[in-house]
Amino acid sequence: MGHRLTKIYTRTGDDGTTGLGDGARVPKDHPRVEAFGAVDELNSVLGLLLTESTGDALQAGLTRIQHTLFDLGGELSIPGRVVLTDDQVTQLENQLDHLNESLSPLKEFILPGGSRTAALCHLARTVCRRAERRVYSLSCTDTINPVSLRYLNRLSDLLFVIARYANREQDVPDVLWQPKARGS
């Protein structure tokens, strides 16, 4: 952070614009603002998830992800800036593989839910998918770091697996989808 904020309100956004990290001003509904805003929302949902008892390893991994998401938000707020690398994607893949190998194979679709921790993971997963869509939309009109899309895609997969893992750890079954055709 180049300078410290001594005053939280600036009044500069009262006209419906916001400042990017490079000093440019854009409308608050600009695709770039939508993208880093969705990433910020995801980070907030992860903060809520971290209030749950998830175990030390998951706490550390989710906290690292929060820091990476903050880096991603910074990257998105400064056109042309690149912070994320394939190393962060690989970290997610390694964590995904590690957690998934302890779970039984999926034979049915599951609904969001089970334990509170799993439900929060599913909420984070859906917010992550929205962030991914917003970053993709930005990529259609502006250049972005392609790693950011891979990162968000992998993160949503990881959050799905963490939800299943949390249910298993808390001895709560996943909620299996029951298609309407089965009940007829």
Secondary structure, DSSP 8 states (H G I E B T S, - for coil): --S--S-S--STTTTSEEE-TTS-EEETTSHHHHHHHHHHHHHHHHHHHTTS---HHHHHHHHHHHHHHHHHHHHHHSTT-----HHHHHHHHHHHHHHHTTS----S-EES-SSHHHHHHHHHHHHHHHHHHHHHHHHTTS---HHHHHHHHHHHHHHHHHHHHHHHHTT---EE---HHHH-
